[in-house]
Amino acid sequence: MSNDGGEVVPGREEAGYDASTARSGGFRKGAFGVSGSGDTSGFGGLVRVEPGGAVALHSTDRPYGGYFDEVTDALIEAVGEATFAAAVYRVLVDRGEITYFVAREHLLTLVQALRDDDALRFELCSSVSGVDYLDSGGPVATPDRPRLHVVYHLTSMTYRRRIRLEVAVTAEDAHVPSVTGIYPTADWHERETWDMFGIVFDGHPALTRILMPDDWDGHPQRKDYPLGGVPVEYHGATIPPPDTRRAYR
């Protein structure tokens, strides 16, 4: 049990865990989910919300609190109720942040309104990043629960507000419209997300690798990317490569 009474969700290799028994609102112990070896990080006592829950958690009921309701109402008024209902399929308030989960085909409509509407004025896209929820310990990634997510942090310098947008896509169809035409600051952020996660930003002016060599095979921050390495012999003992040494969840 966690300190606040939540049930700890076991790892995939532990008995009794499968998609039917995993709780979307579960908790995980430790910083890295490592088992079978000593904890040298100092974070083994952490109890935190299961990260894979982002694939399947419920929506937060209104009122959201703070300025979140005001922003939501202004966004609905800016794009219209029908467009908002089609574009935003989930809203989550957690740890003092609000996240709008957005269907990719409506992403540009929403960010245009968020930037330009006088009641919103989110002038700055401060970050675009990727997340891969494959084998994260939460619900299994399926076509209706895509494993690859793109996260946008938007800031209103006029009203001193911050919100998050999140778009989810499958690895088989990892395409998201580029927001560089609305937020030029997203240029290199989208390139890095493409480089590390293989998410294609359609309409980007120059979607090339930014960290890895141009001819690099694969995308290193995907969960199924091999860690690599070679066995090392030390004092007569052999240390295996990282991807065979321990299980990361």
N, C-alpha and C positions, 0 to 999 in steps of 0.2 A: 504494500500500500504506500502511496505517496504521503507527504506531510499533510496535505489538505484532504486526504481521504480518497483520492482518485486511485483507480485500479491500474497497476502497471501492466502494460501490454507486453507479452513475451516476444522474443525474437522468432524469426521464421523457422529456425531449426529446432526450436523447442516444441515439445509435445503439445498438441491441442491448438496450435495456431494455424489458421487459414483465413481465407477471405470472409467466411461466414462468422468466425468468432472474433475477428479484429474489431475493436470499438473505434469509431472515427474520432471520438473524444478522449482517447486514451492518453497515457503518460509513458515516458521512457526514462530509465535511470542512466546516469552517467553522461559524459560529454560526447562519446564516440560510439556507444553501443557495442564495445568490444567485450568479448567473453573468452574465457580460457587462458587468461594471462593476467598478471598483476597490473594494477592501475598506477601509472607513474605520472599521470597528468595532474593529480590533485583535484580533479573534478568528478571523481567517481560517485560522489554523494548527491550529485544534481538529480532532481526530478523535474522533468519538463514535458510540455505537451508534445505528443507524438507528431513528428514533422510530416509524416505521410498523410495526416489528417487534412492537410491543405487541399488534397484531391477530393475530399468528400464531406467536409464539415458542413453543418447547417448554416443558414443565414442568420444574422443577428436581427432580432425584432426591433422595430422602432418603438419609442424614440431612441436614437443612437447616443444622444448626449452631446454636450459641448456645441461646437460649430458644425458638427457632422450633419445634423438635420437641415441646417440652413444651406449648406453646400448641396446636399441632395435635392432639396426643393428647388434651388436655383438651377441645377443641372436639368431637372425634369422640365422646368419652365423653358429653358434654353433650347432643348432638343425636341420637346413634346413627349407626352406620356407614352404614346405608342412606340416611339423610337427608343425611349429609355427602357421600356419593358422588354423590347426585343434585344437591346444591347447589353443590359446588365442583368445577369441571371443569378447573381448572389452578391450580398454585401456582408462583410465581416468587420466587426469592431473588436480589436484584440490588442492588449498592451498599449492602449492610448492611441492606436492608429486605426484608420478606416481604409478598407480595401474594397474596390469595386471590381468584381470579376466580369470581364467584358468579352463578348463574342468578337472575334477578330474582324469580321466583316463590318462592324460598326465602330471600330477603334478610332479611325480618323475623324468620324463625325463627332465623337465625344471629346477627343483632345482639342479639336478646333473650337468647340464651344467652351471648354474649360479654359482655354487661353484667352479667347476674345470676348466672352460675355462680361459685361460690366459688373455683374454680381459675383463673378467667379474669379477672374483675373489670375489664373495660374500661369504666370509668365515664364516660369523656368522648369524645364525637365532636368532635374539634377542627377538622375541615374536611370540607366536601363541595364538590367541584368537578367541572367537566366538561372533556372533551377531545374534539376532533374530529380523527380520523385520515384524513379525506379528503385525497387528494393530499399526503400527508406524505412521499412519497418511498419508502415501504415497500410491502408487498403491497397490492394494490388492495382497497378495502373492498367486500365482497359480503355477501349476507344471512347467510352463515355466518361472516363476519368483520365484524361491525357497526362502523360508523365512529364512533358516539357512545359515549363511556364516561363513567360516573360513578365518581368516586374518593372513598373514605371513609377518613379517617385516624382511627384509634381509639387512645386512650391509656389504659393502666392506671396510675392513680396509686398503687394499692396495691402493684403489683409493678414499677413503673417500666419498663413495656414499651410498645412501639408496633407496630401492624400496619396494613396497608392492605387494604381490600376494593375490588374493582373490578367494576362491572356494565356490560355492553355491550348496546346496543340499536340498532336501525336508525333512520334518520331518518324512515322511513315509520310506525314504531310506537314512538315515543320515549316510552314510559311506564315508570316505575319506582315502586314503592311508596314512600311517604314514611316516613322513619324518625323523624319529629318526635314521634310518640307514645312512642317509646323514648328518643330523644335530643332534648329540646327545643332544644338549641343548634343543631340543624340547620335551624331555621326559616328564618332569613334566608339561610343558605348555599344551601338548596334554591331559594329565590326568585331568588337571583342566578344560579344554574345554569340555571333556567328562562328567565330574562330573556336571558342571553347565548347559550345553546345550544339553547333550545327543548325541553328535556327536561321532560316533564310528570310531576310527583310526585303520584301518585294518593293521596288522603287527606290532603293538606296542608291545614291550616285556612284559609289565605288565600293561594293561589298567584297573586300579582299581581307586576307588574314592580317592581323595586326601584332600578334605575339609569336605565332608559330611560323616556320618557313612556308612559302607558298605551296610547296609540293608535299606538305605534311599529310599523312594519312590518318583520318579520324579527328575527333574533337575531344580533347583531354579531360574536360570536366563532366562528360557524360558518365553515369554510374557504371556502364558496361565497358568503359574504356580500360584496357589492361594497365595496371600499375607498372609492369615491367620489372627490370632489374635482373641481376645475375647472382647466383649463389656465391657467398664469400666464406672462405675457410679461415678460421681464427683460432689459434691454440688447439688445433686438432678437431675443432667443432665446425660444422657447416651451418651457416645462417642462410636460409632460403630467401628468394626474392619476396618483396612486400606482398604481392598479390597471392602468394601461397603461404605466407607466414601466419596470418590471423584473419579473422572474418570481420569486416567493417559493415555496420548496418546504419 
